[in-house]
Amino acid sequence: MTTKHTPGPWTWTADLCDPREPRIISAADGIEGAQVWWQGSADEADANARLIALAPEMLEALKAEVERIETLHTLKVRQAIPDWFERLAALRALIARAEGGQP
């Protein structure tokens, strides 16, 4: 499936003058893509924004892990990852969900 999301890396910023303002998630080109509003602490808002901003990198890491597991399976190194089939299925499902498909 082709990626439909805005390419990463994404960054996040906070209004240092007013920590009650939303955290802003921006694409590499500086265009604002999302705002993170919150009701908890400023630390919680920062953590949520940081997690969202890392989404494109986490998706790429998942894809790399799937490739690694498939390579190990191809090399018949199944004992290196005893639960390889379950892990591979879980990772593929996460990738499909992230890209808008069904797991």
Salt bridges, closest charged atoms under 4 A:
ASP18 OD1 - ARG20 NE 2.96
ASP46 OD1 - ARG23 NE 2.70
GLU60 OE2 - LYS63 NZ 3.87
GLU65 OE2 - ARG68 NH2 2.90
GLU65 OE2 - ARG87 NH2 3.70
GLU70 OE2 - ARG92 NH2 2.41
GLU99 OE2 - LYS63 NZ 2.73
